[in-house]
Amino acid sequence: MYADVTTRAMKQAIDETDRRRQLQIAFNEDNGISPVSSVRKLAGEETSTEEPTVHTEAFCENLSDLCDQITAKEQQLLEFTDTGDEQRVEDIRRQLDGLYRQFIYI
C-alpha cells in the first residue's frame, strides 16, 4: 500500500494480515509443512508428448469378452473374500478396476 498517512482502516488490514500470517506459520510448524512456491514451465521448455496408455495386453476386443472377464473376476473376488485372503482380494480388485475402465472405453 502506498500513502502518506496510514489510516485506521489500513492499520486494521495490515494487522489482520499479520495475525493470519502468524496463524499460518504456527499451523505449518505444527503439521510439518514446508511451503514451496509453485513452479511453472517456461514458454521455451519442451512438454512431454507421451500419450497415456489406455489399453493393456489384457484389453478386450468386444463387450461380450469383457463382460465374461468381469463376471469371472467378480466370482473370484467373492470366493477369496469368503476365505479371508486379503492379498488376493486386493489383486483382484485392481484387476477389476482395469476391466471396469475398459468398459468405459468400449
KEKE-3310 file (N, C-alpha, C; in steps of 0.2 Angstrom, whole numbers, plus 5000, padded with zeros to 4 digits):
npx = (5004:5002:5004:5003:4999:4995:4980:4966:4959:4968:4978:4971:4969:4982:4986:4977:4982:4995:4991:4985:4995:5004:4996:4996:5009:5012:5003:5009:5021:5017:5011:5022:5024:5031:5032:5031:5035:5025:5029:5031:5031:5042:5040:5048:5052:5051:5037:5030:5026:5021:5009:4995:4994:4980:4975:4979:4989:4979:4968:4951:4943:4929:4913:4906:4917:4923:4913:4912:4925:4924:4914:4919:4930:4924:4917:4928:4933:4923:4924:4937:4936:4927:4936:4945:4957:4966:4976:4975:4962:4964:4972:4963:4954:4961:4963:4950:4946:4954:4947:4934:4937:4940:4928:4922:4928:4924)
npy = (4994:5011:5027:5043:5044:5032:5026:5022:5011:5005:5001:4992:4982:4978:4974:4963:4955:4952:4944:4933:4928:4924:4914:4905:4901:4895:4884:4878:4874:4866:4855:4850:4856:4862:4877:4879:4887:4888:4880:4885:4880:4887:4896:4892:4879:4861:4851:4836:4824:4812:4800:4794:4777:4768:4755:4739:4724:4715:4719:4719:4714:4715:4718:4707:4698:4706:4707:4694:4692:4701:4696:4683:4688:4694:4683:4676:4686:4686:4673:4673:4683:4676:4667:4675:4679:4692:4698:4692:4697:4711:4711:4706:4716:4726:4722:4721:4734:4739:4732:4737:4750:4748:4745:4758:4763:4756)
npz = (5000:4996:5003:5011:5024:5036:5037:5049:5044:5035:5044:5052:5042:5039:5051:5053:5042:5046:5058:5053:5045:5055:5061:5051:5049:5062:5061:5050:5056:5066:5059:5051:5038:5024:5016:4998:4983:4968:4953:4937:4920:4908:4893:4883:4886:4883:4883:4889:4877:4877:4876:4886:4891:4887:4884:4889:4889:4891:4885:4880:4866:4862:4869:4874:4878:4887:4897:4901:4907:4917:4925:4929:4936:4947:4953:4957:4966:4976:4981:4987:4996:5005:5010:5016:5011:5010:5002:4989:4987:4986:4974:4964:4965:4960:4947:4942:4943:4932:4922:4923:4919:4906:4901:4901:4889:4879)
capx = (5000:5006:5000:5007:4997:4992:4973:4964:4957:4974:4981:4967:4970:4989:4986:4974:4986:5000:4989:4983:5002:5007:4992:4998:5016:5011:5000:5014:5026:5014:5010:5027:5023:5036:5029:5035:5032:5023:5034:5028:5036:5044:5037:5053:5053:5048:5032:5030:5021:5019:5002:4994:4992:4974:4975:4984:4989:4973:4962:4946:4941:4922:4909:4905:4923:4924:4908:4914:4931:4922:4910:4924:4934:4919:4916:4935:4933:4918:4927:4943:4933:4924:4941:4949:4964:4966:4981:4972:4956:4966:4974:4958:4950:4965:4961:4943:4947:4956:4942:4929:4940:4940:4921:4920:4930:4921)
capy = (5000:5017:5033:5047:5043:5026:5027:5017:5005:5002:4998:4986:4977:4976:4970:4956:4951:4949:4939:4927:4925:4920:4908:4900:4899:4891:4878:4874:4871:4860:4849:4849:4858:4867:4880:4879:4891:4884:4880:4885:4879:4892:4895:4888:4872:4856:4847:4828:4822:4805:4798:4789:4771:4766:4748:4734:4717:4711:4723:4715:4717:4716:4719:4700:4696:4710:4705:4687:4693:4704:4691:4678:4691:4695:4677:4675:4691:4683:4667:4675:4687:4672:4663:4679:4680:4699:4700:4690:4701:4717:4710:4705:4722:4730:4719:4723:4741:4740:4730:4742:4756:4746:4746:4765:4765:4752)
capz = (5000:4996:5006:5015:5031:5037:5040:5054:5040:5033:5050:5053:5037:5040:5057:5051:5038:5051:5063:5049:5043:5061:5062:5046:5051:5068:5058:5046:5060:5070:5055:5047:5032:5022:5010:4992:4978:4963:4948:4930:4914:4904:4886:4878:4889:4880:4887:4887:4872:4878:4876:4891:4889:4890:4883:4891:4885:4893:4883:4877:4859:4862:4875:4877:4881:4893:4902:4904:4911:4923:4929:4931:4942:4952:4956:4961:4972:4981:4984:4991:5002:5010:5013:5020:5008:5009:4997:4983:4986:4983:4967:4960:4965:4955:4940:4941:4941:4925:4917:4923:4915:4899:4900:4899:4883:4873)
cpx = (5004:5001:5005:5006:4994:4985:4971:4962:4963:4977:4977:4968:4977:4989:4983:4978:4992:4997:4988:4990:5005:5003:4995:5005:5016:5008:5005:5019:5023:5013:5016:5027:5028:5034:5034:5031:5030:5028:5030:5034:5037:5041:5042:5054:5049:5043:5032:5024:5019:5012:5001:4992:4985:4973:4981:4984:4983:4967:4957:4944:4934:4919:4908:4911:4924:4919:4910:4920:4929:4918:4914:4928:4930:4918:4923:4935:4928:4921:4933:4941:4930:4930:4946:4956:4964:4970:4978:4966:4958:4969:4969:4954:4954:4963:4954:4942:4949:4951:4936:4931:4939:4932:4919:4922:4927:4914)
cpy = (5006:5023:5037:5046:5036:5027:5021:5010:5001:4998:4992:4980:4974:4972:4963:4952:4948:4944:4933:4924:4921:4914:4903:4897:4894:4884:4874:4871:4865:4854:4848:4851:4863:4870:4880:4883:4886:4885:4880:4883:4885:4891:4891:4881:4867:4853:4840:4827:4815:4804:4793:4783:4769:4758:4744:4728:4713:4714:4718:4718:4718:4716:4712:4698:4699:4708:4698:4688:4696:4700:4686:4681:4692:4689:4675:4680:4688:4677:4668:4679:4682:4668:4668:4681:4687:4701:4698:4695:4708:4716:4709:4712:4727:4728:4721:4730:4743:4737:4735:4749:4755:4747:4753:4766:4761:4755)
cpz = (5000:4999:5010:5022:5031:5041:5045:5050:5038:5039:5052:5048:5037:5046:5056:5047:5042:5055:5059:5047:5049:5062:5057:5047:5057:5065:5054:5050:5064:5066:5050:5040:5030:5016:5004:4987:4972:4957:4941:4925:4910:4897:4882:4880:4885:4885:4884:4882:4872:4880:4882:4888:4892:4889:4885:4887:4886:4890:4879:4871:4858:4869:4878:4881:4887:4899:4905:4908:4918:4928:4932:4937:4948:4956:4960:4967:4978:4985:4989:4997:5007:5013:5017:5017:5006:5003:4990:4982:4983:4976:4963:4959:4960:4948:4938:4939:4934:4920:4917:4919:4907:4896:4898:4892:4877:4871)
residu = (MET:TYR:ALA:ASP:VAL:THR:THR:ARG:ALA:MET:LYS:GLN:ALA:ILE:ASP:GLU:THR:ASP:ARG:ARG:ARG:GLN:LEU:GLN:ILE:ALA:PHE:ASN:GLU:ASP:ASN:GLY:ILE:SER:PRO:VAL:SER:SER:VAL:ARG:LYS:LEU:ALA:GLY:GLU:GLU:THR:SER:THR:GLU:GLU:PRO:THR:VAL:HIS:THR:GLU:ALA:PHE:CYS:GLU:ASN:LEU:SER:ASP:LEU:CYS:ASP:GLN:ILE:THR:ALA:LYS:GLU:GLN:GLN:LEU:LEU:GLU:PHE:THR:ASP:THR:GLY:ASP:GLU:GLN:ARG:VAL:GLU:ASP:ILE:ARG:ARG:GLN:LEU:ASP:GLY:LEU:TYR:ARG:GLN:PHE:ILE:TYR:ILE)
# end
